[in-house]
């Protein structure tokens, strides 16, 4: 499994060796809307918008907590197409720089331009206002293969 860090260190490895998140697993669970969000092993989330096959993509509460204060986000262009697992952007914090991996294949339909001026929104609202891109999902099966909140909570627990 590849981690989201460009530095070659998986996010999980960072949590074991250098930093413990300030929130525990129970607190992460209480922040989620279980029925809507799906999660990747790279700590990105996908949430259907209710507009056809469109979905929002961002990083999880856990990922932003590990990264610390977010200072920069690089987005793809609208109409860019990505396969599941492709790098679609970059995020930088005061602690590290990280690549962002597409959790499902699809075409970018919108980017959250407000993050250019206020990247810290990801820290305060990573799974709502801190969304990064909207995509038209190519294959619903990609979405169905992602972890639900319960499975992701177990995954995060193993990372700590």
PyMOL commands that set and color helices and strands:
alter all, ss='L'
color gray80, all
select helices_A, chain A and resi 11-17+25-30+61-67+114-117+121-124+140-145+149-159
alter helices_A, ss='H'
color red, helices_A
select strands_A, chain A and resi 37-39+44-48+54-59+70-74+81-82+87-93+97-101+106-111+133-137
alter strands_A, ss='S'
color yellow, strands_A
deselect
rebuild
show_as cartoon
